[in-house]
Amino acid sequence: MTTHRAPKTAAGTATQPVERAVMAGLVLAVVAGVAWTAGMIYTLMEWPF
């Protein structure tokens, strides 16, 4: 009996850590962007007019 599964590629398991690293980088970038935006708002609110 033959199976109809697609053959596994050699890079199939190696992409998981790369994907995790990319996701961590994107999360850190979003956090840094939010912190920068909050800092700019705080600076503008405290700016002497």
N, C-alpha and C positions, 0 to 999 in steps of 0.2 A: 504494500500500500504506500503510495507516495503522499508526501505532505506538500502543502502549497504555501509554505512559509517563505517569506523573502529572506535571502541570505543576509547574515549580519555583516556589517562593514567593520573594518578595523578601527575606524574613527568613531564608531557609534558610542562607545563607552567613554572615549576621551573628551567628548564635547561637554559632558556634564559638569566637570570642574570649571571649564572655561565659561559656560553659561552662568554658573554660580558667581564667578568673579565679575562678570559683566553686570549681573543684577546687583551685586554689592556696590560696584562702582556707580551705577545709576542711582541707587538709593542714597549713597553718600553725596552725590552731586545735587540731588533734590534737597537733602537736608542742608547742605551748604548754601544753596540758593535761597531757601526759606530764611535761614539765619541772616544772610546778607540783606535780604529785603526787610526783615524785622529791624536790623541795625540801621538801615537807611531811614525807615519810618521813625525810629526813636531819635535819630539825629535831627531830622527835620522838625519833629515835635519839640525838641529841646533847643532849637536854634533861636538865638535872640533876634527879635525883629526890631 
